[in-house]
């Protein structure tokens, strides 16, 4: 059975819609979420409504946890500005849904967490044979870095599907991945970035918080490759 892996949506509803439309045109029969629907862009409730309507579930991310536990991001003022905006407008059913997300899952033979298997919420994983040798299974997937890639080890394969809502690898197109039971396949989808820009303007944010979307970078303009250093 082919499944789709989506992650790091971060309140970017136009990007999520574009990815789901692309998945609907694929052979995927299930969609699994690898965390972080919360953070950064203003349409958290709407994104969760869409995930709930399609019965998509998965694992919890660090930004989801910041919202759920009402705690700040420890390293990014920009991220906290966006989280505060979301908290002030959060619907109870959104919070309830975030509370249903587990820290880990295994679907179709793929072991999944948001970040890493040593720290499911906030590890910046660099895959190696030694890292995965101690873990059960052959196929692994996590997100968190917003950088899309597949790593092939001696006996294991790892995928980061990239970010739906805030790619940081120099490509502004929304990212996700497919798993066909044997291999991961990386996908990119253009989406109407101007709609997300308009939503941010209407929410009262300056372009500092969203001009990175057209560059495929972090807020502030940095483009990431492997290995990844911690950020918001």
Residue frames as a rotation matrix with the C-alpha (Angstrom) as fourth column:
UNK 1
0.574 0.819 0.000 0.00
0.819 -0.574 0.000 0.00
0.000 0.000 -1.000 0.00
UNK 2
-0.390 -0.689 0.611 1.39
0.647 -0.677 -0.350 3.40
0.655 0.259 0.710 -0.95
UNK 3
0.472 0.481 -0.739 1.24
0.855 -0.455 0.250 6.08
-0.216 -0.750 -0.625 1.74
UNK 4
0.271 -0.342 0.900 1.96
0.336 -0.842 -0.421 9.82
0.902 0.417 -0.113 1.67
UNK 5
0.033 -0.369 -0.929 4.05
0.995 -0.074 0.065 11.56
-0.093 -0.926 0.365 4.33
UNK 6
0.303 0.102 0.947 3.41
0.323 -0.946 -0.001 15.22
0.897 0.306 -0.320 5.09
UNK 7
0.138 -0.343 -0.929 5.04
0.989 -0.001 0.147 17.40
-0.052 -0.939 0.339 7.74
UNK 8
-0.586 -0.506 -0.633 5.80
0.579 -0.808 0.110 20.93
-0.566 -0.302 0.767 8.94
UNK 9
0.023 0.743 0.669 2.60
0.946 -0.232 0.225 22.48
0.323 0.628 -0.708 7.62
UNK 10
-0.691 -0.450 -0.566 2.95
0.676 -0.680 -0.284 25.41
-0.257 -0.579 0.774 10.03
UNK 11
-0.066 0.785 -0.615 -0.44
0.372 -0.553 -0.746 27.01
-0.926 -0.278 -0.256 9.45
UNK 12
-0.701 -0.235 -0.673 0.12
-0.497 -0.516 0.698 27.43
-0.511 0.824 0.245 5.70
UNK 13
0.066 0.880 0.470 -3.30
-0.093 0.475 -0.875 26.49
-0.993 0.014 0.113 4.36
UNK 14
0.649 0.188 -0.738 -2.70
-0.720 -0.163 -0.675 27.19
-0.247 0.969 0.030 0.62
UNK 15
-0.381 -0.858 -0.345 0.37
-0.901 0.428 -0.068 24.94
0.206 0.285 -0.936 0.70
UNK 16
-0.674 0.181 0.716 -1.52
-0.286 0.830 -0.479 22.17
-0.681 -0.528 -0.508 2.49
UNK 17
0.436 0.900 -0.027 -4.37
-0.329 0.131 -0.935 22.31
-0.838 0.417 0.353 -0.01
UNK 18
0.395 -0.345 -0.851 -1.96
-0.914 -0.057 -0.401 22.06
0.090 0.937 -0.338 -2.93
UNK 19
-0.707 -0.700 0.098 -0.18
-0.707 0.697 -0.125 19.06
0.019 -0.157 -0.987 -1.43
UNK 20
-0.393 0.628 0.672 -3.42
-0.163 0.671 -0.723 17.23
-0.905 -0.393 -0.162 -0.66
UNK 21
0.623 0.596 -0.507 -4.63
-0.577 -0.087 -0.812 17.84
-0.528 0.798 0.290 -4.20
UNK 22
-0.023 -0.725 -0.688 -1.39
-0.950 0.231 -0.212 16.38
0.313 0.648 -0.694 -5.55
UNK 23
-0.804 -0.229 0.548 -1.67
-0.466 0.815 -0.343 13.37
-0.368 -0.532 -0.763 -3.24
UNK 24
0.127 0.949 0.289 -5.21
-0.323 0.315 -0.892 12.78
-0.938 0.020 0.346 -4.49
UNK 25
0.672 0.069 -0.737 -3.78
-0.740 0.031 -0.672 12.40
-0.024 0.997 0.072 -7.99
UNK 26
-0.463 -0.878 -0.124 -1.25
-0.858 0.479 -0.188 9.82
0.225 0.019 -0.974 -6.78
UNK 27
-0.035 0.390 -0.920 -1.71
-0.130 0.911 0.391 6.16
0.991 0.133 0.018 -5.87
UNK 28
-0.919 -0.355 0.170 -1.45
-0.188 0.016 -0.982 6.88
0.346 -0.935 -0.081 -2.13
UNK 29
-0.073 0.916 -0.393 -4.22
0.297 0.397 0.869 5.30
0.952 -0.053 -0.301 -0.05
UNK 30
0.644 0.231 -0.729 -3.27
0.762 -0.112 0.638 6.83
0.065 -0.967 -0.248 3.30
UNK 31
0.241 -0.548 0.801 -1.76
0.001 -0.825 -0.565 10.12
0.971 0.136 -0.198 4.48
UNK 32
0.464 -0.194 -0.864 0.37
0.872 0.272 0.408 10.27
0.156 -0.943 0.296 7.61
UNK 33
0.763 -0.109 0.637 1.32
-0.109 -0.993 -0.039 13.52
0.637 -0.039 -0.770 9.35
UNK 34
0.166 -0.821 -0.546 4.83
0.796 0.439 -0.417 13.85
0.582 -0.365 0.726 10.85
UNK 35
0.127 -0.029 -0.991 4.16
0.937 -0.325 0.129 16.84
-0.326 -0.945 -0.014 13.06
UNK 36
-0.653 -0.356 -0.669 4.08
0.361 -0.922 0.138 20.65
-0.666 -0.151 0.730 13.25
UNK 37
-0.019 0.738 0.674 0.79
0.925 -0.243 0.292 21.86
0.380 0.629 -0.678 11.89
UNK 38
0.825 0.303 -0.477 1.25
0.515 -0.750 0.415 24.73
-0.232 -0.589 -0.775 14.38
UNK 39
-0.003 -0.868 -0.497 3.63
0.506 -0.430 0.748 27.69
-0.862 -0.250 0.440 14.18
UNK 40
-0.775 -0.629 0.070 4.57
0.431 -0.444 0.785 30.48
-0.462 0.639 0.615 11.76
UNK 41
-0.908 0.389 0.156 1.57
-0.060 -0.488 0.871 31.08
0.415 0.781 0.467 9.44
UNK 42
-0.784 0.454 0.422 -1.87
-0.620 -0.552 -0.557 32.16
-0.020 -0.699 0.715 10.60
UNK 43
0.065 0.935 -0.350 -4.33
-0.907 0.201 0.370 29.45
0.416 0.293 0.861 9.52
UNK 44
-0.877 -0.435 0.202 -3.73
-0.476 0.737 -0.480 26.79
0.060 -0.517 -0.854 12.16
UNK 45
-0.311 0.837 0.451 -7.41
-0.394 0.318 -0.862 26.12
-0.865 -0.446 0.231 12.84
UNK 46
0.515 0.542 -0.664 -8.19
-0.801 0.031 -0.597 25.80
-0.303 0.840 0.450 9.14
UNK 47
-0.276 -0.699 -0.660 -5.30
-0.808 0.540 -0.235 23.39
0.520 0.469 -0.714 8.58
UNK 48
-0.907 -0.015 0.420 -6.38
-0.305 0.710 -0.634 21.19
-0.289 -0.704 -0.649 11.48
UNK 49
0.083 0.996 0.015 -9.97
-0.586 0.061 -0.808 21.26
-0.806 0.058 0.589 10.20
UNK 50
0.377 0.007 -0.926 -8.72
-0.903 0.226 -0.366 19.93
0.207 0.974 0.092 6.87
UNK 51
-0.704 -0.668 -0.241 -6.63
-0.565 0.733 -0.379 17.19
0.430 -0.131 -0.893 8.50
UNK 52
-0.695 0.503 0.514 -9.55
-0.320 0.424 -0.847 16.17
-0.644 -0.753 -0.134 10.71
UNK 53
0.271 0.871 -0.409 -12.01
-0.791 -0.041 -0.611 16.15
-0.549 0.489 0.678 7.81
UNK 54
0.351 -0.231 -0.907 -9.78
-0.750 0.510 -0.420 13.69
0.560 0.828 0.006 5.97
UNK 55
0.984 0.091 0.150 -9.09
-0.170 0.702 0.692 11.57
-0.042 -0.707 0.706 9.07
UNK 56
0.335 -0.939 -0.072 -5.35
0.098 0.111 -0.989 12.27
0.937 0.325 0.129 8.78
UNK 57
0.969 -0.114 0.220 -3.42
-0.236 -0.149 0.960 11.58
-0.077 -0.982 -0.171 11.95
UNK 58
0.437 -0.883 -0.169 0.19
0.219 0.287 -0.933 10.97
0.872 0.371 0.319 12.91
UNK 59
0.057 -0.550 -0.833 2.74
0.984 0.171 -0.046 12.32
0.168 -0.817 0.551 15.37
UNK 60
0.911 0.321 -0.259 3.21
0.392 -0.869 0.302 15.55
-0.128 -0.377 -0.917 17.30
UNK 61
0.195 -0.856 0.479 5.89
0.621 -0.271 -0.736 18.14
0.759 0.441 0.478 16.54
UNK 62
-0.590 -0.517 -0.621 7.71
0.807 -0.348 -0.477 20.64
0.030 -0.782 0.622 18.72
UNK 63
-0.917 0.301 0.261 5.53
-0.257 -0.947 0.190 23.59
0.305 0.107 0.946 17.62
UNK 64
0.036 0.940 -0.339 2.41
-0.050 0.341 0.939 21.51
0.998 -0.017 0.059 18.25
UNK 65
0.030 -0.118 -0.993 3.78
0.902 0.431 -0.024 20.90
0.431 -0.894 0.119 21.75
UNK 66
-0.933 -0.358 -0.022 4.47
0.340 -0.862 -0.375 24.61
0.115 -0.358 0.927 22.30
UNK 67
-0.477 0.844 0.246 0.79
-0.536 -0.501 0.679 25.26
0.697 0.192 0.691 21.59
UNK 68
0.215 0.636 -0.741 -0.52
0.156 0.727 0.669 22.24
0.964 -0.259 0.057 23.47
UNK 69
0.115 -0.274 -0.955 1.51
0.957 0.287 0.033 22.88
0.265 -0.918 0.295 26.62
UNK 70
0.910 0.297 0.289 1.47
0.261 -0.952 0.157 26.70
0.322 -0.067 -0.944 26.36
UNK 71
0.420 -0.860 -0.291 5.25
0.432 -0.093 0.897 26.99
-0.798 -0.502 0.332 26.41
UNK 72
0.666 -0.191 -0.721 7.57
-0.580 -0.739 -0.341 29.15
-0.468 0.646 -0.603 24.26
UNK 73
0.819 -0.574 -0.005 10.05
0.353 0.511 -0.784 28.07
0.452 0.640 0.621 21.63
UNK 74
0.688 -0.538 -0.487 13.41
0.511 -0.117 0.851 28.24
-0.515 -0.835 0.195 23.45
UNK 75
-0.260 -0.964 0.046 15.42
0.631 -0.134 0.764 29.72
-0.731 0.228 0.643 20.57
UNK 76
-0.722 0.000 0.692 13.36
0.640 -0.380 0.667 31.95
0.263 0.925 0.274 18.26
UNK 77
-0.676 0.480 -0.560 11.60
0.039 -0.735 -0.677 35.23
-0.736 -0.479 0.478 18.98
UNK 78
-0.678 0.424 -0.601 10.07
-0.732 -0.304 0.610 35.14
0.076 0.853 0.516 15.49
UNK 79
-0.649 0.433 -0.625 8.58
0.193 0.889 0.416 31.71
0.736 0.149 -0.661 16.11
UNK 80
-0.681 0.377 -0.628 7.17
0.698 0.077 -0.711 32.91
-0.220 -0.923 -0.316 19.43
UNK 81
-0.748 0.446 -0.492 5.50
-0.458 -0.883 -0.104 35.93
-0.481 0.147 0.864 17.83
UNK 82
-0.533 0.535 -0.656 3.69
-0.616 0.287 0.734 33.58
0.581 0.795 0.176 15.45
UNK 83
-0.640 0.275 -0.718 2.81
0.518 0.844 -0.138 31.10
0.568 -0.460 -0.683 18.20
UNK 84
-0.815 0.340 -0.469 1.34
0.264 -0.504 -0.823 33.89
-0.517 -0.794 0.321 20.34
UNK 85
-0.624 0.606 -0.493 -0.86
-0.779 -0.533 0.330 34.94
-0.063 0.590 0.805 17.42
UNK 86
-0.467 0.443 -0.766 -2.13
-0.191 0.795 0.576 31.38
0.864 0.415 -0.286 17.04
UNK 87
-0.783 0.137 -0.607 -2.73
0.597 0.441 -0.670 30.91
0.176 -0.887 -0.427 20.77
UNK 88
-0.845 0.427 -0.322 -4.87
-0.188 -0.800 -0.570 34.05
-0.501 -0.421 0.756 20.91
UNK 89
-0.244 0.760 -0.603 -7.24
-0.968 -0.227 0.105 32.70
-0.058 0.609 0.791 18.24
UNK 90
-0.922 -0.277 -0.272 -7.11
-0.307 0.949 0.074 28.97
0.237 0.152 -0.959 18.89
UNK 91
0.135 0.989 -0.066 -10.36
-0.805 0.148 0.574 27.02
0.577 -0.025 0.816 18.75
UNK 92
0.110 -0.093 0.990 -10.86
-0.869 0.474 0.141 24.36
-0.482 -0.876 -0.028 21.48
UNK 93
0.902 0.287 0.321 -11.31
-0.128 0.891 -0.436 21.58
-0.411 0.352 0.841 18.93
UNK 94
0.609 -0.773 -0.177 -7.89
-0.339 -0.052 -0.939 22.39
0.717 0.632 -0.294 17.46
UNK 95
-0.189 -0.669 0.719 -6.24
-0.957 -0.036 -0.286 22.01
0.217 -0.742 -0.634 20.86
UNK 96
0.420 0.436 0.796 -8.16
-0.626 0.774 -0.094 18.79
-0.657 -0.459 0.598 21.43
UNK 97
0.989 -0.051 -0.136 -6.95
-0.077 0.610 -0.789 17.33
0.123 0.791 0.600 18.13
UNK 98
0.215 -0.974 0.078 -3.32
-0.632 -0.199 -0.749 18.25
0.745 0.111 -0.658 18.85
UNK 99
-0.096 -0.201 0.975 -3.67
-0.971 0.232 -0.048 16.34
-0.217 -0.952 -0.217 22.11
UNK 100
0.822 0.438 0.365 -4.51
-0.348 0.893 -0.286 13.13
-0.451 0.108 0.886 20.23
UNK 101
0.666 -0.605 -0.437 -1.16
-0.451 0.141 -0.882 13.04
0.594 0.784 -0.179 18.41
UNK 102
0.912 -0.398 -0.099 1.35
0.367 0.683 0.632 10.46
-0.184 -0.612 0.769 19.63
UNK 103
0.442 -0.841 -0.313 5.11
-0.561 -0.531 0.635 10.95
-0.700 -0.105 -0.707 19.85
UNK 104
-0.717 -0.668 -0.197 5.83
-0.586 0.426 0.689 8.03
-0.377 0.610 -0.697 17.52
UNK 105
0.498 0.855 0.143 4.06
-0.579 0.451 -0.680 5.71
-0.646 0.256 0.720 15.12
UNK 106
-0.759 -0.609 0.230 4.73
-0.190 0.545 0.817 2.85
-0.623 0.576 -0.529 12.72
UNK 107
0.416 0.889 -0.193 2.69
-0.396 -0.013 -0.918 2.79
-0.818 0.459 0.346 9.52
UNK 108
0.971 0.051 -0.232 3.18
-0.234 0.385 -0.893 0.49
0.044 0.922 0.386 6.52
UNK 109
0.654 -0.744 -0.135 6.49
0.745 0.665 -0.056 -0.67
0.132 -0.064 0.989 7.95
UNK 110
-0.071 -0.658 0.749 7.89
0.318 -0.727 -0.608 2.86
0.945 0.195 0.261 8.42
UNK 111
0.054 -0.022 -0.998 8.95
0.995 -0.081 0.055 3.99
-0.082 -0.996 0.017 11.90
UNK 112
0.012 0.104 0.994 8.01
0.497 -0.864 0.084 7.66
0.868 0.493 -0.062 12.30
UNK 113
0.050 0.048 -0.998 8.70
0.897 -0.442 0.023 10.52
-0.440 -0.896 -0.065 14.70
UNK 114
0.962 0.271 -0.047 8.76
0.230 -0.885 -0.404 14.28
-0.151 0.378 -0.913 14.22
UNK 115
0.645 -0.762 -0.056 12.45
-0.762 -0.647 0.022 14.87
-0.053 0.029 -0.998 14.93
UNK 116
-0.287 -0.795 -0.535 14.60
-0.689 0.559 -0.461 11.89
0.666 0.236 -0.708 15.98
UNK 117
0.408 0.461 -0.788 14.42
0.081 0.842 0.534 8.61
0.909 -0.282 0.306 17.84
UNK 118
-0.543 -0.589 -0.598 16.54
0.716 0.048 -0.697 9.91
0.439 -0.807 0.396 20.73
UNK 119
-0.695 0.409 -0.591 14.34
0.148 -0.723 -0.675 13.01
-0.703 -0.557 0.442 21.10
UNK 120
-0.294 0.631 0.718 11.06
0.920 0.390 0.034 12.71
-0.258 0.671 -0.695 19.16
UNK 121
0.690 0.695 -0.201 10.29
0.645 -0.717 -0.266 16.44
-0.330 0.054 -0.943 19.38
UNK 122
0.941 -0.273 -0.199 13.52
-0.290 -0.955 -0.060 18.38
-0.174 0.114 -0.978 19.01
UNK 123
0.178 -0.903 0.392 16.45
0.266 0.427 0.864 16.31
-0.947 -0.050 0.316 17.76
UNK 124
0.542 -0.117 -0.832 18.32
-0.770 -0.465 -0.437 17.52
-0.336 0.878 -0.342 14.67
UNK 125
0.616 -0.143 0.775 19.00
0.038 0.988 0.151 14.14
-0.787 -0.064 0.614 13.15
UNK 126
0.055 -0.625 -0.779 21.98
-0.995 -0.103 0.012 13.31
-0.088 0.774 -0.627 10.97
UNK 127
0.890 0.424 0.166 21.41
-0.421 0.905 -0.059 9.75
-0.176 -0.017 0.984 9.73
UNK 128
-0.254 -0.939 -0.234 24.22
-0.955 0.282 -0.094 7.20
0.154 0.199 -0.968 9.96
UNK 129
0.016 0.186 -0.982 24.41
-0.182 0.967 0.180 3.42
0.983 0.176 0.050 9.99
UNK 130
-0.837 -0.383 -0.390 25.44
0.300 0.276 -0.913 3.54
0.457 -0.882 -0.116 13.65
UNK 131
-0.750 0.601 0.276 22.41
-0.658 -0.634 -0.406 5.65
-0.069 -0.486 0.871 14.54
UNK 132
0.155 0.938 -0.312 19.87
-0.957 0.221 0.190 3.28
0.247 0.269 0.931 13.02
UNK 133
-0.445 -0.386 -0.808 21.65
-0.275 0.918 -0.287 0.02
0.852 0.095 -0.514 13.92
UNK 134
-1.000 0.011 -0.015 20.24
0.017 0.248 -0.969 0.20
-0.007 -0.969 -0.248 17.45
UNK 135
-0.394 0.915 -0.090 16.67
-0.756 -0.378 -0.534 0.74
-0.523 -0.142 0.841 16.24
UNK 136
-0.395 0.321 0.861 14.25
0.359 0.916 -0.177 -1.96
-0.845 0.239 -0.477 15.08
UNK 137
0.661 0.751 -0.013 13.07
0.213 -0.204 -0.956 -1.81
-0.720 0.628 -0.294 11.49
UNK 138
-0.167 -0.682 0.712 14.36
0.913 0.165 0.372 -1.00
-0.371 0.712 0.596 8.02
UNK 139
-0.245 0.192 0.950 12.49
0.650 -0.694 0.308 2.16
0.719 0.694 0.045 7.01
UNK 140
-0.224 0.056 -0.973 12.42
0.869 -0.441 -0.225 5.42
-0.442 -0.896 0.050 8.98
UNK 141
-0.129 0.203 0.971 10.93
0.643 -0.728 0.238 8.87
0.755 0.655 -0.037 8.47
UNK 142
0.069 0.205 -0.976 11.04
0.864 -0.501 -0.044 12.14
-0.498 -0.841 -0.212 10.39
UNK 143
0.570 0.272 0.775 10.78
0.662 -0.711 -0.237 15.84
0.487 0.648 -0.586 9.67
UNK 144
0.660 -0.139 -0.738 11.66
0.627 -0.439 0.643 18.96
-0.413 -0.888 -0.202 11.73
UNK 145
-0.311 -0.902 -0.299 14.53
0.525 -0.425 0.738 20.34
-0.793 0.072 0.606 9.60
UNK 146
0.580 0.639 -0.506 12.36
-0.126 -0.543 -0.830 21.43
-0.805 0.545 -0.234 6.63
UNK 147
-0.225 -0.704 -0.673 14.96
-0.919 -0.076 0.387 19.92
-0.323 0.706 -0.630 4.27
UNK 148
0.752 0.650 0.104 13.76
-0.549 0.707 -0.447 17.15
-0.364 0.279 0.888 1.95
UNK 149
-0.190 -0.803 -0.565 15.99
-0.947 0.302 -0.111 14.16
0.260 0.514 -0.818 1.23
UNK 150
0.952 0.293 -0.091 16.35
-0.266 0.936 0.230 10.37
0.153 -0.195 0.969 1.26
UNK 151
-0.044 -0.970 0.239 19.34
-0.999 0.048 0.013 8.68
-0.024 -0.238 -0.971 2.89
UNK 152
0.788 0.248 -0.564 20.24
-0.344 0.937 -0.068 5.09
0.511 0.248 0.823 2.06
UNK 153
0.193 -0.718 0.668 22.24
-0.933 0.076 0.352 3.16
-0.304 -0.691 -0.655 4.63
UNK 154
-0.788 -0.590 -0.175 23.73
-0.615 0.761 0.206 -0.32
0.011 0.270 -0.963 4.59
UNK 155
-0.840 0.511 -0.182 20.50
0.495 0.860 0.126 -1.97
0.221 0.016 -0.975 5.69
UNK 156
-0.080 0.825 -0.560 18.11
0.761 -0.313 -0.569 0.92
-0.644 -0.471 -0.602 6.39
UNK 157
-0.494 0.023 0.869 16.54
0.666 -0.632 0.396 3.79
0.558 0.775 0.297 4.51
UNK 158
-0.316 0.326 -0.891 15.55
0.712 -0.539 -0.450 7.16
-0.627 -0.777 -0.062 5.98
UNK 159
-0.279 0.292 0.915 13.37
0.762 -0.512 0.396 9.93
0.585 0.807 -0.080 4.54
UNK 160
-0.558 0.282 -0.781 12.72
0.353 -0.771 -0.531 13.50
-0.751 -0.572 0.330 5.53
UNK 161
0.036 0.655 0.755 9.68
0.980 0.125 -0.155 14.48
-0.196 0.745 -0.637 3.42
UNK 162
-0.805 -0.343 0.483 10.51
0.441 -0.892 0.101 18.17
0.396 0.294 0.870 3.75
UNK 163
-0.710 0.496 -0.500 8.11
0.242 -0.495 -0.835 20.91
-0.661 -0.714 0.231 4.73
UNK 164
-0.007 0.814 0.581 4.65
1.000 -0.006 0.020 21.56
0.019 0.581 -0.814 3.34
UNK 165
0.763 0.645 -0.050 4.44
0.646 -0.756 0.106 25.07
0.031 -0.113 -0.993 4.72
UNK 166
0.835 -0.525 -0.164 7.98
-0.479 -0.841 0.253 26.46
-0.270 -0.133 -0.954 5.03
UNK 167
0.790 -0.602 0.112 10.65
0.587 0.691 -0.422 24.73
0.177 0.400 0.899 2.88
UNK 168
0.783 -0.574 -0.240 14.19
-0.290 -0.677 0.676 25.75
-0.551 -0.460 -0.696 3.80
UNK 169
0.141 -0.750 0.646 16.23
0.484 0.621 0.616 24.01
-0.863 0.226 0.451 1.09
UNK 170
-0.686 -0.469 -0.556 16.13
-0.133 -0.671 0.730 26.77
-0.715 0.574 0.398 -1.51
UNK 171
-0.851 0.516 0.098 13.04
0.268 0.267 0.926 25.43
0.451 0.814 -0.365 -3.29
UNK 172
-0.793 0.540 0.281 9.83
-0.604 -0.635 -0.482 27.31
-0.082 -0.552 0.830 -2.44
UNK 173
-0.145 0.789 -0.597 7.52
-0.569 0.427 0.703 24.52
0.809 0.442 0.387 -3.62
UNK 174
0.344 0.388 0.855 5.67
-0.928 0.281 0.246 22.59
-0.145 -0.878 0.457 -0.91
UNK 175
-0.513 -0.686 -0.516 7.31
-0.706 0.679 -0.200 19.24
0.488 0.262 -0.833 -0.15
UNK 176
0.432 0.491 0.756 6.10
-0.805 0.589 0.077 15.78
-0.407 -0.642 0.650 0.75
UNK 177
-0.681 -0.695 -0.231 7.02
-0.730 0.623 0.281 12.13
-0.051 0.361 -0.931 0.11
UNK 178
0.566 0.771 -0.292 5.46
-0.785 0.613 0.095 8.84
0.252 0.176 0.952 -0.94
UNK 179
-0.531 -0.639 0.557 6.38
-0.733 0.676 0.078 5.38
-0.426 -0.367 -0.827 0.39
UNK 180
0.126 0.584 -0.802 5.52
-0.911 0.387 0.139 2.41
0.392 0.713 0.581 -1.84
UNK 181
0.947 0.201 0.250 6.55
-0.302 0.822 0.483 -0.30
-0.108 -0.533 0.839 0.60
UNK 182
0.597 -0.787 0.156 10.07
0.802 0.590 -0.093 -0.52
-0.018 0.181 0.983 -0.77
UNK 183
-0.537 -0.802 0.260 11.29
0.827 -0.561 -0.022 3.02
0.164 0.203 0.965 -1.51
UNK 184
0.089 0.471 -0.878 10.58
0.503 -0.782 -0.368 6.67
-0.860 -0.409 -0.307 -0.77
UNK 185
-0.209 -0.065 0.976 9.71
0.938 -0.294 0.181 9.07
0.275 0.954 0.123 -3.60
UNK 186
-0.557 -0.104 -0.824 10.13
0.505 -0.830 -0.236 12.83
-0.659 -0.548 0.515 -3.08
UNK 187
0.050 0.676 0.735 7.50
0.967 -0.217 0.134 15.23
0.250 0.705 -0.664 -4.42
UNK 188
-0.793 -0.194 -0.577 7.35
0.345 -0.924 -0.165 19.05
-0.501 -0.330 0.800 -4.80
UNK 189
-0.003 0.901 0.433 4.21
0.997 -0.032 0.073 21.07
0.079 0.432 -0.898 -5.51
UNK 190
-0.890 -0.200 0.409 3.91
0.209 -0.978 -0.023 24.79
0.405 0.065 0.912 -6.37
UNK 191
-0.046 0.900 -0.434 1.22
0.999 0.029 -0.045 26.66
-0.028 -0.435 -0.900 -4.48
UNK 192
0.358 0.242 0.902 -0.19
0.454 -0.889 0.059 30.23
0.816 0.388 -0.429 -4.42
UNK 193
-0.428 -0.643 -0.635 2.31
0.879 -0.130 -0.460 31.85
0.213 -0.755 0.621 -2.04
UNK 194
-0.776 0.141 0.615 0.53
-0.062 -0.987 0.147 35.18
0.628 0.076 0.775 -2.50
UNK 195
0.318 0.945 -0.082 -2.47
-0.045 0.102 0.994 33.78
0.947 -0.312 0.075 -0.61
UNK 196
0.347 -0.289 -0.893 -0.29
0.900 0.369 0.230 33.00
0.263 -0.883 0.388 2.40
UNK 197
-0.765 -0.628 0.146 1.32
0.587 -0.772 -0.244 36.45
0.266 -0.101 0.959 2.14
UNK 198
-0.347 0.725 0.596 -2.13
-0.222 -0.680 0.698 38.06
0.911 0.110 0.397 2.16
UNK 199
0.593 0.577 -0.562 -3.18
0.359 0.435 0.826 36.02
0.721 -0.691 0.051 5.20
UNK 200
-0.104 -0.718 -0.688 -0.04
0.990 -0.011 -0.139 37.14
0.092 -0.696 0.713 7.06
UNK 201
-0.830 -0.140 0.540 -0.61
0.199 -0.979 0.051 40.80
0.521 0.150 0.840 6.15
UNK 202
0.073 0.963 0.259 -4.20
-0.210 -0.239 0.948 40.57
0.975 -0.123 0.185 7.36
UNK 203
0.592 0.073 -0.803 -2.93
0.664 0.520 0.537 39.03
0.457 -0.851 0.259 10.60
UNK 204
0.990 -0.127 0.066 -0.71
-0.143 -0.884 0.445 42.09
0.001 -0.450 -0.893 11.14
UNK 205
0.437 -0.883 0.171 2.71
0.504 0.398 0.767 40.64
-0.745 -0.249 0.618 10.29
UNK 206
0.364 -0.448 -0.817 5.40
-0.704 -0.706 0.073 42.49
-0.610 0.549 -0.572 8.35
UNK 207
0.814 -0.029 -0.580 6.99
-0.481 0.525 -0.702 40.86
0.325 0.851 0.413 5.30
UNK 208
-0.261 -0.923 0.283 9.98
-0.940 0.177 -0.290 39.84
0.217 -0.342 -0.914 7.45
UNK 209
-0.277 0.226 0.934 7.85
-0.606 0.714 -0.352 36.90
-0.746 -0.663 -0.061 8.59
UNK 210
0.482 0.580 0.656 6.87
0.106 0.705 -0.701 35.62
-0.870 0.408 0.279 5.15
UNK 211
0.611 -0.253 -0.750 9.17
-0.771 -0.407 -0.490 36.89
-0.181 0.878 -0.444 2.39
UNK 212
-0.458 -0.797 0.393 11.29
-0.710 0.594 0.378 33.80
-0.535 -0.106 -0.838 3.00
UNK 213
0.247 0.631 0.735 8.55
-0.030 0.763 -0.645 31.68
-0.969 0.137 0.207 1.41
UNK 214
0.945 0.133 -0.298 9.50
-0.282 -0.123 -0.951 32.79
-0.163 0.983 -0.079 -2.10
UNK 215
0.125 -0.975 -0.182 13.15
-0.951 -0.066 -0.304 31.94
0.284 0.211 -0.935 -1.44
UNK 216
0.677 0.145 -0.722 12.50
-0.016 0.983 0.182 28.58
0.736 -0.111 0.668 0.19
UNK 217
-0.434 -0.900 0.027 14.40
0.092 -0.075 -0.993 29.65
0.896 -0.429 0.116 3.30
UNK 218
-0.282 0.234 -0.931 14.12
0.959 0.076 -0.271 30.15
0.007 -0.969 -0.246 7.02
UNK 219
0.899 0.430 0.086 12.70
0.408 -0.892 0.196 33.43
0.161 -0.141 -0.977 8.30
UNK 220
0.560 -0.749 -0.355 15.69
-0.194 -0.535 0.822 35.73
-0.806 -0.391 -0.445 7.91
UNK 221
0.661 -0.147 -0.736 16.78
-0.746 -0.225 -0.626 34.21
-0.074 0.963 -0.258 4.60
UNK 222
-0.380 -0.876 0.296 19.08
-0.810 0.469 0.350 31.34
-0.446 -0.107 -0.889 5.48
UNK 223
0.550 0.435 -0.713 18.90
-0.735 0.657 -0.167 28.29
0.396 0.616 0.681 3.19
UNK 224
0.219 -0.404 0.888 19.76
-0.759 0.501 0.415 24.94
-0.613 -0.765 -0.198 4.80
UNK 225
0.243 -0.174 -0.954 21.53
-0.597 0.748 -0.289 21.82
0.764 0.640 0.077 3.62
UNK 226
0.962 0.016 -0.272 22.74
0.180 0.712 0.678 18.81
0.205 -0.702 0.682 5.55
UNK 227
-0.483 0.415 -0.771 23.87
0.829 0.500 -0.250 18.75
0.282 -0.760 -0.585 8.32
UNK 228
0.243 0.729 0.640 21.26
0.316 -0.683 0.658 20.95
0.917 0.042 -0.397 9.98
UNK 229
-0.893 -0.444 -0.074 21.88
0.240 -0.330 -0.913 23.29
0.381 -0.833 0.401 12.86
UNK 230
-0.307 0.831 -0.465 19.07
0.926 0.149 -0.347 23.93
-0.219 -0.537 -0.815 15.36
UNK 231
-0.916 0.181 0.359 16.64
-0.063 -0.947 0.315 26.77
0.396 0.266 0.879 14.72
UNK 232
-0.537 0.795 0.282 13.00
-0.742 -0.286 -0.606 27.63
-0.402 -0.534 0.744 15.50
